[in-house]
Amino acid sequence: MNIDNDIIIHPVRTKKDREIPSSGILLVNPAEARAAHDVVLAKGGQRHFLHNAQLTVTLEKDRFVAGPAIGAPAATLVMEKLIALGARQIILMGWCGSIDTEYGIGDITVPTGALCGEGTSQYYIDANANRSPGPMVIKPSCSGIAMLSALMAQRDLPCKGGRVWSTDAPYRESRSYLQQLNDTENISGVDMEFSALCSVAAFRGVDFAAVLIVSDELWKKTWCPGFKNPIFKQRCGEVMDCLLTGKLSSR
């Protein structure tokens, strides 16, 4: 049996939906998403309908901006609809907590891989293709990583690589498990969406990569939040401007 034929609901573009540019940005956090939409609209862009989130398209129609969408299930719903509307290259902008002493508040990372700790990926990744009984590991597109790294370099924004673990339960992160992830899986950061979006993108055959800003440090004796840190806020603004004005296409 064709498994896809057994799926009940498929993401579709309806007659009322307008097609969007092939490249764009998905911002998961509400404040940044709102700011990005405001920039697009102020420059003559248009608002499109996107259930449970916001969607704008630039005046030049060279990119879309979508979000917010916090957490793997919400972000997956948004990504699936964006793909149905015509997206073929999606860049995630978000935050991550650092579990590596080499990553501090305000640091920028373009992750090279993801460890699936959320519950969404398992429904997109064929269990038979998961080579070993260990944790599911998936990667973003190489072209997306290269494009984002080059874009950050053009703006003199230093960025690092590393792998990210995504979780659905940020209030259940234990020091011992995070230390284990850092020691045995070479995980440097923690977020809530990245691995799920990697899984969806691989399943749908679209380019996907992410740029994450370190918002808090989880490797210290006590949790060190940096959400109000001026360096963190500055980096978020710089990355957003880079994604809104720089060349996104890796094709």
Buried (B, 14 or more C-beta within 10 A) or exposed (E): EEEEEEEEEEBEBEEEBEEBBBBBBBBBBBEBBBBBBEBBBEEEBBEBEBEEBBBBBBEEEBBBBBBBBBBBBBBBBBBBBBBBBBBBBBBBBBBBBBBBEEBBBBBBBBBBBBBBBBEBBBEBBEEEEBEEEEBBBBBBBEBBBEBBBEBBEEEEBEBBEBBBBBBBEEEEBEEEBBBEBBEEBEBBBBBBBBBBBBBBBBBBEBBBBBBBBBBBBBBEEEEBEBEEBEBBBEBBEBBBBBBBEBEBBBE
